[in-house]
Amino acid sequence: MIPLSKTTLLRLSFTEGQRVKAHPATDCFMMGDVYGIVVKIGAKHIHVRMDRSGKVRKFHPANLLAVS
């Protein structure tokens, strides 16, 4: 069995179409771009289409919070 890295485990906890919230320490959070929907899961980053701006932004999985 191959041990999985912390980044891989975090990345696997997200699915496409899931609602997420940016971590308060990110620049986009400070600019009011807080919520979005996961559109793509890459090897290292999660791509999220933000609600307010409509932009697709790349996040490290540790900088995203799942929204119920």
C-alpha positions in Angstrom: 0.0 0.0 0.0 1.3 3.4 -1.0 1.0 6.1 1.7 -0.9 9.2 0.5 0.4 12.7 1.1 -1.6 15.2 3.1 -2.3 17.2 -0.2 -3.6 14.2 -1.9 -6.0 13.3 1.0 -7.3 16.9 1.0 -7.7 16.9 -2.8 -9.7 13.7 -2.7 -12.2 15.2 -0.2 -13.6 17.5 -2.9 -15.8 16.7 -5.9 -16.8 18.6 -9.0 -20.0 20.6 -8.5 -19.4 20.9 -4.7 -20.0 24.3 -3.0 -16.9 25.6 -1.3 -15.8 28.7 0.7 -12.3 30.3 0.4 -10.2 30.4 3.5 -10.2 33.8 5.2 -6.4 34.1 4.7 -6.7 34.2 0.9 -6.7 37.4 -1.2 -9.9 36.6 -3.0 -11.7 36.3 0.4 -10.4 39.7 1.4 -11.8 41.1 -1.9 -15.3 39.6 -1.2 -15.0 36.6 -3.5 -15.9 34.1 -0.9 -18.1 31.3 -2.3 -17.9 29.2 -5.4 -18.4 25.8 -7.1 -15.6 23.3 -7.9 -15.2 23.0 -11.6 -12.1 20.9 -11.9 -9.8 18.9 -9.7 -6.2 19.0 -10.8 -3.1 17.2 -9.6 -2.2 20.0 -7.1 -4.9 22.6 -7.3 -8.7 22.8 -7.1 -10.3 25.0 -9.7 -13.3 27.0 -8.4 -15.7 29.3 -10.3 -16.4 32.1 -7.8 -20.0 33.3 -7.4 -19.3 37.0 -7.1 -16.8 37.6 -9.9 -17.4 34.6 -12.1 -13.7 34.0 -12.4 -12.2 30.5 -12.2 -9.5 30.6 -9.5 -7.0 27.9 -8.5 -6.7 27.0 -4.8 -4.5 24.7 -2.8 -6.9 22.2 -1.1 -5.9 23.5 2.3 -7.3 26.9 1.4 -10.8 25.7 0.7 -13.6 24.8 3.2 -16.6 22.7 2.3 -20.0 24.3 2.5 -23.0 22.2 3.4 
